[in-house]
Amino acid sequence: MITLQKHIPFEETYPLDRLGCREDLLFFDIETTGFSGEYSTLYLIGCVYYKDGIWNLSQWFANTLDSEKTVLITFFEFLKEYKKVIHFNGDGFDIPYLLKRCHAYGLDYDFSDVESLDIYRKIRPYRNLLSLLSMKQKAIEAFLGVERKDLYSGGQLIEVYKDYLISREQFLFDLLILHNEDDLKGMPLILPILNYPDFLENPFTLTDQSLISCPDLLGREHHQLQLTLENDFTVPVGFSKSNSMVMAKAEGRELILTIDLYEGELKYFYPDYKNYYYLIYEDRAIHKSVAEYVDKEARIKASAKNCYVRQTGCYVPQFSTLWTPALQNQRKDKITYFAYEPEFFQNPDTLQHYIRHLFDHLSTA
């Protein structure tokens, strides 16, 4: 095994105190000869950590196939000094892979004593909301406006490692080490992506609520509800996401939600239609206890389709039923509505609940 250690510049692009004490954090990345921890081998582990007031890089390289076990032991013994590991897709690949290689050697190591922060997993729920082209690290770098040249992929370097084991040429060794080093140095470049979960998952304060008038596709005026909000976190790059009914736009600490309101008549469908009669001439349903006083010629037994009452007003959409009574255009419509009242969003709990609801809807749209 070859061990490399040096001090490195590590730009703190994200408030690390949100993650914990610097001395407790360990950034790591591994290099392997394949995706399967059962049928391939580990040849390099790199770590970045803060010690004695400076950032450091340590790398353990398996210069022979027989030294893989030593690399594993050295890393896991080193890991005992830390409380949190930080990585990109480590929960999905690096950690399971390392555990399988430990199992192959009968090593009783695991990650049970450390907290794991997977940047990939943390941001994945917001991929659609942020309109990320993919969940690869390069796509996140592009979203953040980061330019980093990576000449080789991990897959390409598998053959480089195999060639090194045969030839022992220094330039092949340098390629392998530098690729891992560059990946670790690139970690702070994507850390700002964590600002988005911070921003989206924390409570918002309503700073303004207004109705705005705008024309529809036919030129008819209709109203939209605009909620202006802010919280204590800042997004480094603004984003917007919209569909035919809702738009979310974030910039800095501010979030603006613009929601299409429905103005006109909607229906409330009674769920237990067998207990109702439909009034033919009034186009509404009434309970059977009252219907017995209505002329039989003016009523029929209600069905699921006509067991409703009609209401006219101004309504806010909901994409799953949060509040009742939930009104609809047609019984099988997935979108329901609740009555719009300006004071409704003055309630902090109600406001947060609806914001999360819109985020979930836009994230799956």
C-alpha positions in Angstrom: 0.0 0.0 0.0 1.1 3.5 -0.8 0.1 6.4 1.5 0.0 10.0 0.3 -0.7 13.0 2.6 -0.6 16.7 2.0 -2.2 20.0 2.9 -4.7 21.3 0.3 -6.7 24.5 -0.3 -10.4 23.8 0.5 -12.7 26.7 -0.3 -15.6 26.8 2.2 -18.4 27.5 -0.2 -21.1 26.4 2.2 -21.5 27.2 6.0 -19.9 24.1 7.4 -21.3 24.8 10.8 -24.6 23.6 9.5 -23.0 20.2 9.0 -21.2 20.0 12.3 -17.8 20.8 13.8 -15.1 20.9 11.1 -12.9 18.5 13.0 -15.7 15.9 13.0 -16.2 16.0 9.2 -14.6 13.5 6.8 -15.1 13.9 3.0 -14.2 10.7 1.2 -14.3 9.1 -2.3 -13.3 5.6 -3.5 -11.9 4.2 -6.8 -12.7 0.6 -7.8 -12.3 -1.8 -10.7 -16.1 -2.2 -11.1 -19.6 -1.6 -9.7 -19.9 -4.9 -7.8 -18.3 -5.2 -4.4 -18.4 -9.0 -4.8 -16.7 -9.3 -8.2 -14.3 -6.3 -8.3 -11.8 -4.7 -6.1 -11.0 -1.4 -4.4 -7.7 0.3 -5.3 -7.9 3.8 -3.8 -9.6 5.7 -1.0 -9.1 9.4 -0.6 -10.2 11.6 2.3 -10.3 15.3 3.0 -10.4 16.5 6.6 -9.7 19.5 8.8 -6.9 19.2 11.4 -4.6 21.6 13.2 -6.3 24.5 11.5 -5.8 23.3 8.0 -7.4 21.1 5.4 -5.6 17.9 4.6 -5.8 15.2 1.9 -4.9 11.5 2.7 -4.9 8.8 0.0 -4.4 5.1 0.4 -3.5 3.3 -2.8 -3.4 -0.5 -3.4 -0.3 -0.8 -5.4 -0.8 -4.6 -5.5 -4.0 -6.6 -5.4 -2.8 -8.1 -2.1 -2.8 -4.6 -0.4 -6.6 -4.0 -0.8 -7.2 -5.4 2.7 -4.6 -3.1 4.2 -6.3 -0.1 2.5 -9.6 -1.1 4.0 -8.1 -1.6 7.5 -6.2 1.7 7.3 -9.3 3.7 6.2 -11.7 2.2 8.8 -9.2 2.8 11.6 -8.8 6.4 10.5 -12.6 6.7 10.3 -12.9 6.1 14.1 -11.7 9.7 14.7 -14.7 11.3 12.9 -18.4 11.7 13.5 -19.8 12.4 10.0 -18.8 11.3 6.5 -19.7 13.4 3.5 -19.9 12.1 0.0 -21.7 12.1 -3.3 -23.9 9.0 -3.8 -21.9 7.2 -1.1 -25.0 5.7 0.5 -25.9 4.1 -2.9 -22.4 3.0 -3.9 -19.3 3.8 -1.8 -20.5 2.6 1.6 -22.2 -0.7 0.4 -19.2 -1.4 -1.7 -16.8 -1.0 1.2 -18.9 -3.1 3.4 -18.9 -5.9 0.8 -15.1 -5.8 0.5 -14.8 -5.9 4.3 -17.1 -9.0 4.3 -14.9 -10.6 1.6 -11.9 -10.3 4.0 -13.8 -11.2 7.2 -13.3 -7.6 8.5 -15.7 -6.5 11.2 -16.0 -2.8 10.2 -19.1 -0.7 9.5 -20.3 2.8 9.5 -22.7 2.5 12.5 -20.7 5.0 14.6 -20.7 7.8 12.1 -23.5 9.9 10.6 -23.7 9.9 6.8 -24.5 12.9 4.6 -25.0 11.9 1.0 -25.2 15.1 -1.1 -26.8 13.1 -4.0 -29.6 11.8 -1.7 -30.1 15.1 -0.1 -30.8 16.9 -3.4 -32.5 14.1 -5.3 -36.1 14.9 -4.1 -35.7 18.4 -5.7 -34.3 17.3 -9.1 -37.5 18.2 -11.0 -38.2 21.3 -8.9 -34.7 22.6 -9.8 -34.9 21.3 -13.4 -31.6 19.4 -13.0 -30.8 17.7 -16.3 -29.5 14.6 -14.4 -28.3 13.7 -10.9 -24.7 13.3 -12.0 -22.1 15.5 -10.3 -21.4 17.3 -13.6 -25.1 18.3 -13.9 -25.0 19.8 -10.4 -21.8 21.6 -11.2 -23.4 23.0 -14.4 -26.5 24.1 -12.4 -24.3 26.0 -10.0 -22.2 27.5 -12.8 -19.1 25.6 -11.9 -16.6 24.8 -14.6 -14.3 21.8 -13.8 -12.4 19.8 -16.3 -12.3 16.1 -15.6 -10.2 14.4 -18.3 -11.1 10.8 -17.2 -14.1 9.0 -15.8 -13.8 6.3 -13.1 -14.7 3.7 -15.7 -11.8 4.7 -18.0 -9.3 4.5 -15.1 -10.0 0.9 -14.5 -7.9 0.0 -17.5 -5.3 2.5 -16.3 -5.0 0.7 -13.0 -4.7 -2.7 -14.6 -1.9 -1.3 -16.8 -0.2 0.2 -13.8 -0.2 -3.2 -12.0 1.7 -4.6 -14.9 4.0 -1.8 -15.9 4.4 0.2 -12.7 4.8 3.3 -14.7 4.8 6.6 -12.8 2.6 8.5 -15.1 -0.2 5.9 -14.8 0.1 6.2 -11.0 -0.1 9.9 -11.2 -3.3 9.7 -13.3 -5.0 7.6 -10.8 -4.0 9.7 -7.8 -4.8 13.0 -9.5 -8.3 11.9 -10.6 -9.2 11.0 -7.0 -7.7 14.2 -5.7 -9.6 16.3 -8.2 -12.9 14.6 -7.2 -12.2 15.4 -3.6 -11.1 19.0 -4.3 -14.3 19.3 -6.4 -16.5 18.4 -3.4 -16.7 22.0 -2.0 -17.7 23.2 -5.5 -21.0 21.3 -5.2 -21.6 21.9 -1.5 -23.6 25.0 -2.3 -26.3 22.7 -3.7 -27.1 22.0 0.0 -28.5 25.5 0.3 -31.5 24.3 -1.7 -32.8 21.7 0.8 -32.0 24.3 3.6 -34.1 26.9 1.8 -37.0 24.6 0.7 -37.3 22.6 4.0 -37.3 25.5 6.5 -40.3 27.6 7.4 -41.2 30.6 5.3 -42.6 34.0 6.4 -45.4 35.6 4.3 -44.3 39.1 3.4 -47.0 39.9 0.9 -50.3 38.4 -0.5 -52.0 39.9 -3.5 -54.5 39.1 -6.3 -53.1 39.9 -9.7 -55.2 40.0 -12.9 -54.0 38.5 -16.2 -55.5 37.3 -19.4 -56.0 33.6 -20.3 -55.4 32.1 -23.7 -58.7 33.5 -25.0 -57.9 37.0 -23.7 -60.4 36.8 -20.8 -59.2 38.3 -17.5 -58.8 36.0 -14.5 -57.1 36.3 -11.1 -54.0 34.7 -9.7 -52.9 34.6 -6.1 -49.4 35.7 -5.5 -47.7 34.8 -2.3 -44.3 36.5 -1.5 -42.3 34.7 1.1 -38.9 34.6 2.6 -36.8 32.6 5.1 -33.4 32.7 6.7 -31.6 30.8 3.9 -30.3 31.9 0.6 -30.1 30.1 -2.8 -26.9 30.8 -4.7 -28.5 30.5 -8.1 -32.2 31.5 -8.6 -34.6 28.9 -10.1 -38.2 28.8 -11.3 -40.6 25.9 -11.9 -44.1 26.1 -13.3 -47.0 24.1 -14.8 -50.4 25.2 -16.1 -51.6 26.3 -12.6 -48.7 27.1 -10.3 -45.3 28.8 -10.6 -42.6 29.0 -8.0 -39.7 31.4 -8.4 -36.8 31.7 -6.0 -34.1 34.3 -5.8 -31.8 34.9 -2.8 -34.0 34.6 0.3 -37.2 35.3 -1.5 -39.8 32.8 -2.9 -42.7 33.9 -5.0 -45.6 31.5 -5.6 -48.2 32.4 -8.3 -51.3 30.3 -8.2 -54.2 30.3 -10.7 -57.5 30.8 -8.9 -60.8 29.3 -10.1 -63.6 31.8 -10.2 -67.1 30.5 -10.9 -69.2 27.5 -10.0 -67.9 24.2 -8.6 -69.6 21.2 -7.1 -69.3 19.4 -3.8 -69.9 15.6 -4.2 -71.4 13.8 -1.3 -69.5 10.5 -0.7 -72.5 8.5 0.5 -74.7 9.0 -2.5 -77.0 6.1 -1.6 -78.5 8.3 1.2 -79.4 11.1 -1.1 -81.9 12.1 -3.8 -81.2 14.2 -6.8 -83.7 17.1 -7.4 -84.3 17.2 -11.2 -85.4 20.8 -11.5 -82.9 22.2 -9.0 -79.8 20.3 -10.1 -78.7 19.4 -6.7 -78.9 16.5 -4.2 -80.5 16.5 -0.7 -80.5 13.9 2.0 -83.2 11.3 1.9 -84.5 12.5 5.3 -85.5 15.8 3.7 -86.3 14.4 0.2 -89.4 12.6 1.5 -91.1 16.0 1.6 -90.4 16.6 -2.1 -92.8 15.6 -4.9 -91.7 12.2 -6.2 -91.8 13.5 -9.8 -89.2 16.1 -9.0 -86.7 13.7 -7.5 -84.8 10.5 -8.3 -82.4 8.4 -6.3 -78.9 10.0 -6.5 -76.0 8.4 -8.3 -72.3 9.1 -7.7 -72.4 11.5 -10.7 -75.2 13.7 -9.6 -74.9 13.6 -5.8 -73.7 17.2 -5.4 -74.4 20.7 -4.4 -73.2 23.7 -6.4 -71.3 26.7 -5.1 -70.1 29.8 -6.7 -67.0 31.7 -5.5 -63.2 32.1 -5.8 -61.2 29.0 -5.1 -57.6 27.8 -4.6 -56.4 24.5 -6.2 -55.2 21.5 -4.2 -53.6 18.5 -6.0 -54.6 16.1 -3.2 -57.2 16.7 -0.6 -55.7 18.8 2.1 -58.8 20.7 3.2 -62.5 20.1 3.0 -65.0 20.7 1.7 -63.1 19.8 -1.5 -64.9 21.1 -4.6 -64.6 19.8 -8.1 -65.7 20.5 -11.7 -66.4 16.8 -12.2 -66.5 13.9 -9.7 -63.4 12.1 -11.1 -61.3 15.3 -11.4 -57.9 14.8 -9.6 -57.7 18.6 -8.8 -60.0 19.8 -6.1 -60.5 23.3 -4.7 -61.1 25.1 -1.4 -62.5 28.5 -0.9 -60.1 31.4 -1.0 -60.0 33.7 2.0 -57.1 36.1 2.4 -56.8 35.3 6.1 -56.4 31.6 5.4 -52.6 32.0 4.6 -52.0 34.2 7.7 -52.0 31.0 9.7 -48.3 29.9 9.8 -49.1 26.2 10.0 -51.6 26.4 7.1 -49.2 28.4 5.0 -46.3 25.9 5.5 -48.6 23.0 4.8 -49.7 24.5 1.5 -46.1 25.5 0.5 -44.9 21.9 1.0 -47.9 20.7 -1.0 -47.0 22.9 -3.9 -43.3 21.8 -3.7 -44.4 18.2 -3.8 -46.7 18.8 -6.7 -44.1 20.7 -8.8 -41.4 18.1 -7.9 -43.5 15.4 -9.5 -44.9 17.3 -12.4 
